[in-house]
Amino acid sequence: AAGKDVPCHVRPVARWWDGSIKWLMVDAQVSCPAGGDARLTLQPGQKPQGAPRAVKVTEDGKGISVETGPARFLFSKEAFGLPAGAWADLNGDGKWDTQVAGRGGEFVCEVEHQAPGPPEEENWLRDAAGGPRERFTATPAGDYRVEVENANPLRVVVKLSGWLTNAAGRRLIQYVIRAHATAGSPDLRILHT
């Protein structure tokens, strides 16, 4: 960008039959004004510049910790959480000043088995018939898993997956949630698929 080296990390994600690269994942940190653009050139044979502040990932039997510099996120392996805890370094001194999330959130789906009435285009916009609902949640009973899916000095992706289950253990749907943390950023981007 503007003729300067930009921190980046590259990784082949698919290859052709002869071993040459088909798809290349490039993580880079680029600053652009709102509505702006940046043109980047990746030069083969050149060693990419590293991040001034790398993402740090630690894992043990209880969970995964991700430190980005201004933030720290904890993903529990024992209970669902998006994340289970989060801390911020508000003054940049390398110490976690403020806990901004203290317990994991819930991932819930409530199912009402009573139909709302005759089929109409608007039915999806209103509450169903107002009957009892069956509650399904993300819990360790639903084969809950937390794993580092991708990690490099610039970005980490933590994958949370499992089944939404009811109190009796009946499964409703599988879920996959990915949490993206970036070096030097306090943000956590969460994508549900």
VOGU-3710 file (C-alpha; in Angstrom, 3 decimals, decimal comma):
1> aagkdvpchv> 0,000/0,000/0,000  1,471/3,339/-1,135  4,768/1,583/-1,977  5,368/0,349/1,580  5,670/-3,208/2,849  2,539/-4,420/4,629  2,514/-7,159/7,281  1,123/-10,308/5,711  1,016/-14,068/6,026  0,520/-16,428/3,076
11> rpvarwwdgs> -0,574/-20,057/3,030  -1,466/-22,350/0,104  -4,951/-23,799/0,605  -5,233/-25,820/-2,641  -2,791/-27,104/-5,250  -3,025/-28,253/-8,867  -2,180/-31,839/-9,861  1,453/-30,838/-10,541  1,907/-29,335/-7,068  1,713/-25,690/-8,136
21> ikwlmvdaqv> -0,484/-23,389/-6,061  -4,135/-23,133/-7,107  -5,465/-21,029/-4,189  -3,455/-18,897/-1,798  -4,764/-17,489/1,504  -3,262/-14,044/2,140  -3,813/-12,338/5,490  -2,731/-8,693/5,474  -3,372/-5,661/7,637  -4,254/-2,629/5,550
31> scpaggdarl> -5,665/0,719/6,686  -8,191/2,336/4,351  -10,509/5,286/4,853  -14,231/4,573/4,733  -15,189/3,908/1,123  -11,500/3,863/0,122  -9,470/1,171/-1,523  -5,921/-0,129/-1,511  -4,005/-1,902/-4,231  -1,573/-4,535/-3,073
41> tlqpgqkpqg> 1,080/-6,508/-4,911  2,304/-9,864/-3,685  5,825/-10,491/-4,937  6,920/-14,142/-5,229  10,232/-14,935/-3,596  10,013/-12,013/-1,165  9,684/-12,862/2,515  6,531/-11,193/3,848  6,938/-8,662/6,630  5,748/-9,925/10,018
51> apravkvted> 3,181/-8,268/12,223  4,518/-5,652/14,639  2,339/-7,295/17,293  1,510/-10,971/16,724  -1,557/-12,839/17,927  -0,693/-15,190/20,798  -2,662/-18,433/21,231  -2,428/-20,758/24,227  -4,449/-23,920/24,712  -4,963/-26,347/27,575
61> gkgisvetgp> -7,586/-28,918/28,565  -10,001/-26,230/29,776  -9,904/-23,817/26,846  -8,196/-21,605/24,297  -6,851/-18,133/25,059  -6,267/-15,610/22,250  -4,331/-12,386/22,875  -4,357/-9,704/20,163  -2,521/-6,928/22,028  -5,412/-4,693/23,062
71> arflfskeaf> -7,697/-7,640/23,920  -7,703/-11,154/25,333  -10,449/-13,688/24,586  -11,059/-16,991/26,382  -13,000/-19,837/24,737  -14,016/-22,551/27,204  -13,934/-26,214/26,217  -16,255/-27,022/29,119  -19,191/-24,698/28,369  -20,383/-22,769/25,333
81> glpagawadl> -19,241/-19,146/25,167  -18,769/-16,452/22,528  -16,289/-15,958/24,164  -16,471/-17,253/27,749  -14,472/-14,207/28,863  -12,921/-11,083/27,342  -10,503/-8,492/28,727  -9,270/-5,157/27,372  -5,949/-3,348/27,800  -7,392/0,164/27,770
91> ngdgkwdtqv> -4,163/2,131/28,231  -1,812/-0,077/26,157  0,500/-1,010/29,041  0,231/-4,766/28,400  -2,037/-5,413/31,425  -5,669/-6,435/31,208  -7,400/-3,449/32,862  -11,037/-4,289/32,293  -13,004/-7,489/31,965  -15,605/-6,722/29,294
101> agrggefvce> -17,303/-10,137/29,221  -17,419/-12,413/32,223  -19,406/-15,428/31,231  -20,204/-16,994/27,938  -23,387/-16,165/26,133  -26,047/-18,638/25,207  -26,776/-19,977/21,760  -30,496/-20,853/21,822  -33,207/-21,948/19,418  -36,800/-22,199/20,630
111> vehqapgppe> -39,192/-24,337/18,605  -42,950/-24,012/18,777  -44,634/-27,129/17,432  -48,119/-25,603/17,051  -48,673/-24,103/13,591  -49,572/-20,369/13,442  -52,580/-20,944/11,233  -53,207/-21,182/7,512  -50,107/-20,609/5,384  -49,574/-16,942/4,603
121> eenwlrdaag> -46,587/-15,107/3,262  -46,316/-13,031/6,468  -46,306/-15,999/8,913  -42,547/-15,886/9,285  -42,780/-12,278/10,547  -45,018/-12,966/13,512  -44,893/-15,139/16,569  -46,310/-18,566/15,880  -49,479/-19,629/17,699  -48,281/-18,651/21,178
131> gprerftatp> -48,064/-22,223/22,410  -45,344/-23,825/24,517  -41,829/-23,812/23,135  -39,130/-26,431/23,195  -35,735/-24,932/24,054  -32,538/-26,166/22,377  -29,124/-24,852/23,498  -25,434/-25,348/22,777  -24,068/-27,461/25,637  -21,274/-29,995/26,172
141> agdyrveven> -23,993/-32,696/25,852  -24,304/-31,717/22,166  -20,753/-32,838/21,242  -19,485/-29,298/21,845  -15,973/-28,742/20,479  -13,631/-25,751/20,476  -10,519/-25,806/18,309  -8,044/-23,488/16,624  -8,913/-23,831/12,954  -6,287/-21,450/11,590
151> anplrvvvkl> -3,548/-19,443/13,280  -0,773/-17,206/12,053  0,877/-14,086/13,502  -1,814/-11,804/12,016  -5,055/-13,713/12,567  -6,546/-16,598/14,518  -9,786/-18,443/13,789  -11,361/-20,368/16,677  -14,045/-22,842/15,613  -16,924/-23,721/17,974
161> sgwltnaagr> -19,127/-26,596/16,816  -21,711/-29,049/18,073  -25,423/-29,727/18,255  -28,256/-27,705/19,740  -29,914/-30,090/22,210  -32,934/-29,930/24,513  -32,980/-30,875/28,217  -33,632/-34,528/27,305  -30,616/-34,601/24,954  -32,620/-34,590/21,702
171> rliqyvirah> -30,662/-32,966/18,885  -32,134/-30,283/16,634  -29,430/-28,853/14,348  -25,670/-28,821/14,024  -23,869/-25,489/14,216  -20,435/-24,129/13,373  -19,359/-20,731/14,650  -16,034/-19,150/13,799  -14,488/-16,351/15,869  -11,821/-14,298/14,052
181> atagspdlri> -9,283/-12,317/16,124  -6,708/-10,024/14,501  -3,333/-8,814/15,784  -3,486/-5,280/17,170  -7,304/-5,158/17,187  -9,738/-5,338/20,131  -12,473/-6,667/17,823  -13,752/-10,232/17,612  -15,604/-11,086/14,391  -18,102/-13,919/14,853
191> lht> -19,576/-15,819/11,894  -22,269/-18,499/12,151  -22,554/-21,130/9,400
//
